[in-house]
């Protein structure tokens, strides 16, 4: 049996709701089939008030074993490092997290706020928000670059806004059954199982991307990368391979990928005109090209495809 404590900071609840909608396995199956014992959860936990404080103190004192500490929401340090902008159980949340992380078997950060700082960490960041072990792309965060849990691992990051529920439950299962050592994490501590392929892989518009067919909101058949700021070609996530609700994904419903599993999210720090818009040089060349591609080579390829299209729709609209 693995004891799990789930805490929520930074006014975030999206990942909690996502978790409760997991299907492979479901939350019920986590408990009945894989032996997870949820010590406390912000939505399902029965304890309130002093009962929660007593539980947390027992964990810190070693009276109650905590195998997995799950945290969602940005870690709020403000103002001036006091953490008083985010109180929980009668003290700053950051103080609880500091002490609980020291006794945790494993620490799992869920969602962009807990992993990188998320939207609250966008400059000027008055709440002094950060992630548990990263601040944007920089390793460090609240717990520091060298933090490792009692289980010998750094913080395991499961980003997303929100994170896919099955990403969460499958990592919890891996820990519960003693197989977390088989899970390889990348440079940003994301499990490679879910964050190796790009969102573009499996996207129904991938042919249009390859043949440079422009798309837009409400316009079927085109790629949203060229005009509407879709970040599918540079975002590592399995959204189009493990579908949401087993039905769809952003790009399959003709919505641009926002790149929410990457540490730069929100990209361009929400600069005016950067949301749902492909940032360009001279209004023509995308400032960002697919990961691993040389910019000049990509521009030449894109130009050639526009001039010599092979897709029937491109040929018709290029006349």
C-alpha positions in Angstrom: 0.0 0.0 0.0 1.2 3.5 -0.8 0.0 6.5 1.2 -0.7 9.6 -0.9 -1.1 13.2 0.3 -2.5 15.6 -2.3 -2.1 19.3 -1.5 -3.3 22.3 -3.6 -1.8 25.7 -3.7 -1.9 28.8 -5.9 -5.7 28.8 -6.3 -5.4 25.8 -8.7 -8.1 23.1 -8.9 -8.0 22.1 -12.6 -5.7 19.2 -12.0 -7.7 17.8 -9.1 -10.8 17.8 -11.4 -8.8 16.2 -14.2 -7.5 13.5 -11.8 -11.0 12.6 -10.8 -11.9 11.9 -14.4 -9.1 9.4 -15.0 -10.0 6.2 -16.9 -6.9 4.1 -17.2 -6.9 3.5 -14.3 -9.7 5.3 -12.6 -9.4 6.7 -9.1 -11.5 3.9 -7.7 -9.2 1.4 -9.4 -6.2 3.1 -7.9 -7.6 2.4 -4.4 -9.1 -1.0 -4.9 -6.7 -2.6 -7.4 -3.3 -0.8 -6.8 -3.5 -0.2 -3.0 -3.3 3.6 -2.9 -4.4 5.0 0.3 -5.3 8.7 -0.1 -4.4 10.3 3.2 -6.0 13.6 2.2 -7.2 15.2 -1.1 -8.7 18.7 -1.4 -11.9 17.4 -3.0 -12.4 14.0 -1.4 -10.7 14.4 1.9 -12.9 14.1 4.9 -10.8 15.9 7.5 -11.3 19.6 8.0 -9.7 22.3 10.2 -7.6 21.0 13.1 -7.9 17.4 11.7 -5.9 18.4 8.6 -3.3 20.1 10.8 -3.0 17.0 13.0 -2.5 14.8 10.0 0.2 17.0 8.5 2.0 17.2 11.8 1.8 13.4 12.2 3.4 13.0 8.8 6.2 15.4 9.5 6.8 13.8 12.9 7.0 10.3 11.3 3.9 9.0 13.0 2.1 8.7 9.7 3.9 7.4 6.6 3.6 9.4 3.4 4.9 7.6 0.3 3.8 10.2 -2.2 3.4 13.9 -1.9 1.3 15.3 -4.8 1.2 19.0 -5.2 -0.7 21.2 -7.7 -0.7 24.9 -8.0 2.1 27.4 -8.0 4.3 27.7 -4.9 3.6 31.2 -3.7 6.5 32.7 -1.8 5.2 36.3 -1.5 5.1 38.9 -0.3 8.8 39.2 0.5 9.4 35.5 1.0 6.8 35.2 3.8 4.4 33.0 1.9 1.5 34.8 3.6 -0.4 35.2 0.3 -1.2 31.5 0.4 -2.2 30.1 3.8 -3.3 26.6 4.4 -4.1 24.9 7.7 -3.1 27.9 9.7 0.4 28.5 8.2 1.9 29.4 4.8 1.6 26.6 2.3 5.3 26.9 1.5 6.2 26.0 5.0 4.2 22.8 4.9 5.7 21.9 1.5 9.2 22.5 2.8 8.8 20.1 5.8 6.6 17.5 4.0 9.1 17.2 1.1 11.8 16.2 3.6 9.9 13.1 4.7 8.2 12.2 1.4 9.0 9.0 -0.4 8.4 10.7 -3.7 7.2 14.2 -4.7 5.0 14.6 -7.8 4.2 18.0 -9.2 1.0 18.2 -11.2 0.2 20.9 -13.7 2.2 23.8 -15.1 1.9 25.9 -11.9 3.5 23.3 -9.7 6.1 22.3 -12.3 7.3 25.6 -13.8 5.3 28.3 -12.0 2.7 28.7 -14.7 0.7 31.8 -15.3 1.1 33.2 -11.8 4.9 33.3 -12.4 4.6 35.6 -15.5 6.5 38.9 -14.8 6.1 41.0 -12.8 5.1 38.0 -10.6 3.8 40.0 -7.6 3.0 36.7 -5.7 6.6 35.5 -6.1 5.3 32.3 -7.6 7.5 29.4 -8.8 7.4 25.7 -9.4 8.6 23.0 -7.0 11.9 22.4 -8.7 11.8 24.6 -11.8 11.1 28.3 -12.4 10.2 28.4 -16.1 13.1 26.7 -17.9 15.5 27.2 -15.0 16.2 24.4 -12.6 15.9 25.4 -9.0 12.4 26.5 -8.0 11.3 26.3 -4.4 13.0 23.1 -3.4 16.2 23.8 -5.1 18.1 22.2 -8.0 19.6 19.5 -5.9 16.5 18.3 -4.1 15.8 14.5 -4.1 13.1 12.7 -2.2 13.7 9.8 0.2 13.1 7.5 -2.7 16.1 9.0 -4.4 14.4 10.9 -7.2 14.0 14.7 -7.9 10.5 16.1 -8.2 8.6 14.1 -10.9 6.9 16.7 -13.1 3.6 16.0 -14.9 2.9 19.3 -16.6 -0.2 20.4 -18.4 -3.0 23.0 -18.0 -4.5 20.7 -16.8 -2.4 17.5 -16.9 -4.1 14.6 -18.6 -5.7 12.4 -15.9 -4.1 9.2 -17.1 -0.6 10.7 -17.0 -1.3 11.3 -13.3 -2.8 7.9 -12.4 -0.3 5.8 -14.3 2.7 7.5 -12.6 1.0 7.0 -9.2 0.6 3.3 -10.1 4.2 3.0 -11.1 5.2 4.3 -7.7 2.7 2.2 -5.8 3.8 -1.1 -7.4 7.5 -0.3 -7.1 8.1 0.3 -10.8 9.0 4.0 -10.8 12.6 3.0 -11.4 11.6 1.9 -14.8 10.2 5.3 -15.7 12.8 7.5 -17.4 12.5 11.2 -16.9 13.8 13.9 -19.3 15.8 17.1 -18.5 12.7 18.8 -17.2 11.8 15.7 -15.0 8.9 14.7 -17.2 8.3 11.0 -17.7 9.4 10.2 -21.2 6.5 7.7 -21.5 4.2 10.7 -22.0 6.5 13.5 -23.0 8.8 12.2 -25.8 6.5 12.5 -28.9 5.2 15.8 -30.1 1.6 16.9 -29.9 1.8 17.0 -33.7 2.2 13.2 -33.8 -1.2 11.8 -34.3 -2.7 15.2 -35.2 -5.3 14.9 -37.9 -3.9 18.0 -39.6 -0.3 16.7 -39.9 -0.6 16.3 -43.7 -1.6 19.9 -44.0 1.3 20.9 -41.8 3.7 19.0 -44.1 2.3 20.6 -47.2 2.0 24.1 -45.7 -1.8 24.5 -45.8 -2.8 27.4 -43.7 -5.7 26.9 -41.3 -7.6 29.2 -38.9 -10.4 29.0 -36.3 -13.5 27.4 -37.7 -11.7 26.5 -40.9 -11.4 22.7 -41.4 -8.5 21.2 -43.3 -5.6 23.5 -42.5 -2.7 23.6 -40.1 -3.0 26.1 -37.3 0.8 26.4 -36.9 1.3 29.0 -39.6 -1.3 31.6 -38.5 -3.0 30.8 -35.2 0.1 30.1 -33.0 -0.3 26.3 -32.7 2.7 24.9 -30.8 2.1 21.2 -31.7 5.4 20.8 -33.6 7.5 22.0 -30.6 5.5 20.6 -27.6 6.2 17.2 -26.2 3.0 15.5 -25.0 0.8 12.5 -26.0 -2.4 14.5 -26.4 -3.1 13.1 -29.8 -2.1 9.5 -28.9 -3.9 9.3 -25.5 -7.0 11.3 -26.3 -8.8 13.4 -23.8 -12.0 11.6 -22.6 -10.9 9.0 -25.2 -12.5 11.3 -27.7 -10.5 14.2 -28.9 -7.8 16.8 -28.3 -7.3 20.6 -28.9 -5.9 20.2 -32.4 -8.6 17.6 -33.4 -11.3 20.1 -32.4 -9.5 22.8 -34.5 -8.0 24.6 -31.6 -4.3 25.5 -31.5 -2.0 23.7 -29.1 -0.9 26.2 -26.4 2.3 24.3 -25.6 1.2 23.9 -22.0 3.5 20.9 -21.2 6.6 22.9 -22.0 8.5 24.9 -19.3 8.1 28.2 -21.3 4.3 28.2 -20.8 2.7 30.6 -21.0 4.9 31.4 -24.0 6.1 35.0 -24.7 4.9 35.8 -21.1 1.4 36.6 -22.5 2.8 39.5 -24.5 0.0 41.4 -26.3 -0.7 39.8 -29.6 1.1 36.6 -28.9 -1.9 34.4 -27.9 -3.6 32.6 -30.7 -1.2 34.3 -33.1 2.0 33.0 -34.8 4.7 35.5 -34.0 6.6 36.3 -37.2 9.6 38.2 -38.6 8.5 41.0 -41.0 5.0 39.5 -40.9 6.1 36.5 -43.0 8.5 34.1 -41.3 7.6 32.3 -38.1 9.9 33.3 -35.2 9.8 29.7 -33.9 10.1 26.7 -36.1 9.5 23.0 -35.3 11.9 21.6 -32.7 15.1 20.2 -34.3 14.7 22.2 -37.5 17.2 24.7 -38.9 15.3 28.0 -39.4 16.8 28.8 -42.8 16.2 25.3 -44.1 12.7 25.3 -42.8 11.9 28.7 -44.4 13.2 27.4 -47.8 11.2 24.3 -47.5 8.0 26.2 -46.6 8.5 28.6 -49.5 9.1 25.8 -52.0 5.9 24.0 -50.8 3.9 27.2 -51.3 5.3 27.7 -54.8 5.1 24.1 -55.9 2.2 22.6 -53.8 1.2 19.0 -54.1 -1.9 19.3 -52.0 -5.0 19.9 -54.2 -6.3 22.5 -51.8 -3.0 24.4 -51.8 -2.9 24.3 -55.6 -6.4 25.8 -55.8 -5.8 28.6 -53.3 -2.3 29.4 -54.7 -3.7 30.4 -58.1 
